[in-house]
Amino acid sequence: RGVKRGLHRRKAQTCLPIGQNAGGQKAKTQPDESSGLDVLRCQITGGGLSALARSAGVEYPDMRISSAFMPYGSGIEYLRSDLGCLLSGDETTTSYDAEGRRRVCRFRERRLRIGADDGPVALSFLPRGTLANLRLGKTVVREPAEGEVTVAVCATGLNFRDCLNVLGEYPGDPGPPGGDCAGVILAAGKGVERLKAGDAVMGVCPGSVASVVTGPADLLVPKPADLSFTQAATVPTVFTTVETCLRGLR
């Protein structure tokens, strides 16, 4: 409520200049310690403002909130030429690279044509650190061991953990991206009795941003017939988290 009241105090459109590197990349720290702390403070502050702008823009579309991402250390000159565009609300998110080039968000659906002769493929990164390093390539799928199944993935869910994984911000080594998924059993290992080849399932299978993946059978359950594969892939983490939170508020 406080956020809503604060936003509605501004009758005009709101523009939040957010000082952090574009593209989700870490800002380069300077040699001296004080500059490094400044960069860290900038990232923390920018992250909070970015989240506020996105959330408020979704919940209150009439506010027409725009945000601009700028490299650390840049000045307001990055915005002067495009201030009119930002305030018009035509672009809700704008970023500038180190050379001052302006970039805007564009989402484009891309359907991959994967033939039967192409073999299994998976999304990987070399190295971690930026989303730009994600690559789709061929992979080798191991046979299911005892207590495991091999699944043809029909849909996979992406979570905040996957973003941290790709950016190299997750503690330790979380392995390949992906976890929540839905698909069809291709093969079952020794000791797996409740699932068999041809069963539609949903659950958690590490490394599921792939066409085929092998994982523990205990983390998968039969998919309800009234759920699509896409819907089922949102259940394990996202839906369960939301339901748990809402139950706790009752």
N, C-alpha and C positions, 0 to 999 in steps of 0.2 A: 504493500500500500504506500509506503514511503517513497519507493522508486516511482510509482505511478504519479503521486502528487508532485514529485520533483520534476518529472518529465512534462507534466501538463502546465507547469509554471511557465514553460517556454512556448509561446504561441507560434513562433516561427519554427522552421525546420531546424533540426539539430545536427551539427557536424562535429564529430569527435576525431581530432587528429591523434592517431595512436602511433607512438614512436617505437617501432620494433621492425626487424627485418621482414621483408615480404617472403612469401612462400614457405613459412614455417621454419626457416633456417635460423640457426643461432646467430645472434649478433656477435661479430668478432670483438673480442676483448682487446683492450689496449695494453701495452707493456707494463704500465704502472698500475699498482693495486687499486688506487682510487678510481681510475677510469673503469677498471673491471667491475668495481662495485656499482658504478653509475650504470653500466650496461645491464647488470643484473636487476637493479631497481627498475630500469626502463622496461625490461622484459616482463617483470612481475606486474607493474602498473599497466602496461599495454595489454597484457593478457586479461586482466580484470575488466578494463574498459571495453575490450573487444567482445568479451562474453556478455557484458551489459548491453552493448549496442545490438548484438544479434538477438538476445532474448527479448529486449524491449521492442525491437523491430517486428518480431513475430507476434508478440502479445498485443502490441498497439500499432498496427499498420498505418493508422491515420497520422502517426507522429512523423513518418517518413524520415527515419534516422539513417544517416550516412556515416561511414567510418573510412578513414584513410590510413594505410600502413606505410610508414616511411623508414628508411635505413637509420640506424642509430647515428646521432650527431648531425642529421640534416636539419635544415631550417624551414621556415614557413614558405620559402620560395618554391618548394615543391608543390604547394597548393595554389599559389596565386593564379596560375594560368587556367586551372581547372576548378576554381572555387565555385563558379557559376553552375557547373555540372554537378558538383557535390551537393550544393544547396537545392538544386532542382529536384533531387530525389530520384533522378533517372538511374543512377548507379548507387546501390546501397553499400558496395564495398569496392574500394580502389586501393591499389598498392603501387609503390614506386620503387624501382631498383636503384642500385648505386649510381647509375648514369642518369637518373632522373626520368627514365622512361615510365610511362603510365600503363598500368595493366588493370583489367577489370575481369570479374568472374563470368565465365560462360560454361554452363553445364550442357554437355552433349552426350546423348545416349550412343553407346558404341556396342554393337553386337559383333562378337567374335565368331568367325566361321571356323569351327574346329571339326575336321573330318575324322572318320574312323581310322584313317591311316596315319594321322598326326600323332597318335599316342597320347598319354596323359600329359597335361600341362599344369603349371603352378605359377603363382605370383611370388616373386622373390625380390630381394634388394641387394645391391652390391655397390657400395657398402651402405650401412645405416647412416642416417643423418638428414635426409631430405626425401620428400615424396617423389621427386624427380628421378630417383634411382630405382623406382619400381619397374620391374621387367617381367613380362610373361614369357616363359620358356618351357621346354620339355623337361619332364621330371621322371624319375624312376619310382614306381610304387612297389613297396615290398609286400610279400605275401603275409596274410594275417597269422600272427603267432597265436598261442593259446590264449583264449579270452578276448581276442580281437576280431574285428570285421573290416572288410574293405567296402567303401561306400562310393558310389557314383554321385558326386555332389550336384544337386539341382539348384540350390540356393545357399548362400552363406551370409552370415551377419557380421557387420563390422562394429567394433566397440572402441572405446577410448584407449583400451589397452593396446589395440592394434596400431593406433596412431603413435603412441609412445614407443612401441616396438620399432616401427619403421624409422622414427626420428632418433632412435638410440637413447631415449630417455627412460626406458623401463629398467628397473634394477635387475642385474644379472642378465642371463641370456634366455629370453622367453621363447626362442625358437622361431620358426616361420610364422608369418601372420595368419590369422584365422583361428576360429574356435567353434562358434555357433554355426550350425549347418543343418540342412535337411537334404535327403537324397534317397537312393535306393541301394540296398545291400547287393553287392556283387559276389562276395564270398565270405564265409564264416570260418573262423579258426576252431581248433579243437576246444571242446568244453563249452561252446556257445550253443545253447539249446533253445532259448526263447526267440532268437532272430535267425532268419534264413535268407538265402539268396532270393531276391525279388521283393522283399519286404520294404515298404516305404517307412523311413525312420526320421527322427529329428533328435537333436541333442548337441553334445560337444565333441568335437574331433579336432585335436590340435593340427594346425596347418591346413585348414579346410578351404583356404582361398586357392582352390585347385579343382581340376576336373574329377580327379579320383584321389582318395585319401584313405589311409589305414589307421585305425585307432581303437581304443578300448570299447568293447561292447557294452560294458556297464554304464557308460555315459550316454547311451542312446536308448530311445524308447520308440515304439510304433507311432507313426504320425496319424493323428485323427483324420478321418476321411473328409471332414468338413473344413479342414485347413489346407490352403495351398502350400506348396513348398516354400514360397517366399514368406508367407505368414508364419509358417512353422519355424523358419530360421531366426525369427525375432523373439521367440519364446524363451530359450534357455537363459540368457543373461538380461536382455533389455526388459522383457515383460516381467520376468521374475523379480528384477530389481524394483521396478515401478510398483508392482503389486505389494511387495514387502514394505516399501516406504509408505504407500497409501494405507496399508493395514495398520502401520505403526502410528498414523495420525488419527486414527479413529478413537 
